[in-house]
Amino acid sequence: MRIITPEQDQHLDHLSHSINRQHHISLQINEELDVHHGLLQDLDADIDRTQSRLGKARKKLDRVARGVKNNGWCLPCCYGLHAAETVFLRFSGCDWGVDFYSPHSYYPVQDMT
């Protein structure tokens, strides 16, 4: 039978304390990972919804661009659109724009290419 010296006993106490501290740290890391996993799942769902909305908006813009290209007109297409969309129409070959401050005033768009 071997007797543990007070110095060995003190080392064992330090080792036990270190192991307990590591255990608590690992539990905290696990909790943090659970929180981050939930946040990432929420972000993934938000990204999917945004991607779907962007796809729908892109289809609408493509439809407008096809109408402008195929029909050679854009006044009905431009009416009620935002200024940024009018800029899009200008660069896609549209000859007319809309002054959004006055819905009945149309003006020719200069060639910007």
Contacts in CASP RR format, 6 or more apart in sequence:
PFRMAT RR
TARGET T0000
AUTHOR 0000-0000-0000
METHOD contacts of the structure
MODEL  1
MRIITPEQDQHLDHLSHSINRQHHISLQINEELDVHHGLLQDLDADIDRT
QSRLGKARKKLDRVARGVKNNGWCLPCCYGLHAAETVFLRFSGCDWGVDF
YSPHSYYPVQDMT
4 12 0 8 1.000
61 85 0 8 1.000
61 88 0 8 1.000
64 77 0 8 1.000
64 81 0 8 1.000
64 85 0 8 1.000
64 89 0 8 1.000
65 88 0 8 1.000
65 89 0 8 1.000
65 92 0 8 1.000
67 77 0 8 1.000
68 74 0 8 1.000
68 77 0 8 1.000
68 89 0 8 1.000
68 92 0 8 1.000
68 93 0 8 1.000
68 94 0 8 1.000
69 92 0 8 1.000
69 93 0 8 1.000
72 94 0 8 1.000
72 95 0 8 1.000
73 96 0 8 1.000
74 89 0 8 1.000
74 94 0 8 1.000
74 95 0 8 1.000
74 96 0 8 1.000
74 97 0 8 1.000
75 96 0 8 1.000
75 97 0 8 1.000
75 98 0 8 1.000
75 106 0 8 1.000
77 89 0 8 1.000
77 94 0 8 1.000
78 85 0 8 1.000
78 86 0 8 1.000
78 89 0 8 1.000
78 94 0 8 1.000
78 96 0 8 1.000
78 97 0 8 1.000
78 98 0 8 1.000
79 98 0 8 1.000
79 103 0 8 1.000
80 98 0 8 1.000
80 100 0 8 1.000
80 103 0 8 1.000
81 89 0 8 1.000
81 98 0 8 1.000
82 100 0 8 1.000
83 100 0 8 1.000
86 97 0 8 1.000
86 98 0 8 1.000
86 100 0 8 1.000
89 97 0 8 1.000
90 97 0 8 1.000
90 109 0 8 1.000
90 112 0 8 1.000
91 112 0 8 1.000
91 113 0 8 1.000
94 109 0 8 1.000
95 108 0 8 1.000
95 109 0 8 1.000
96 106 0 8 1.000
96 107 0 8 1.000
96 108 0 8 1.000
96 109 0 8 1.000
97 106 0 8 1.000
97 107 0 8 1.000
97 108 0 8 1.000
97 109 0 8 1.000
98 105 0 8 1.000
98 106 0 8 1.000
99 105 0 8 1.000
99 106 0 8 1.000
99 107 0 8 1.000
END
